[in-house]
Amino acid sequence: MEGRIDMGKTKSKEQIYNEIIKEMPNDLNEIELAAFIMYKMAKERSFSSRYYWADNKTREKMYESCVKRITRKRENKRQLICVTATKMYKELAKRLGLDVYIIGDTQLTKNDYSIFKAGEHISPVIRTKDGKYIKADIEWDLENIQTGRRWIKFRNCR
């Protein structure tokens, strides 16, 4: 079809994880590893335009659906929202030995997504061995990473 951009086949979550692990340098410290995961994941996904343009009721419904259960179909889609991005990041970072939490507007938790209000922005937080907390907000930095600009949401949060 003329004028249509071919985005290629969307990679599954496991394909992305395997590629990141395969391309990962061996000598990364915790913060470099956290940043590497964020960078690679952001290169493979984009923010959900459906969520972005939806009314509040639809957004809440999509958000709550992602909190309750992420199906294989949903996690393998190219587009994501903060919940799917956080869950994917947390899963891979945990596999690679990082201590990962989830942070919302005011609360920090290890695994309990139910403490967040529907529509509340959440993101992964890495706790380093020396006690620092590093926020890795993929959703907010997607555009910056994909366009080669400075990241603004990979930072200390405590």
Buried (B, 14 or more C-beta within 10 A) or exposed (E): EEEEEEEEEEBEBEEBBEBBEEEBEEEBEBBEBBBBBBBBBBEBBBBBEEBEEBEEEEBBBBBBBBBEEBEEEBBBBEBBBBBBBBBBBBBBBEEBEBBBBBBBEEBBBEEEBEEBEBBBBBBBBBBBEEEEBBBBBBBBBBEBBEEEEEBEBBEEBE
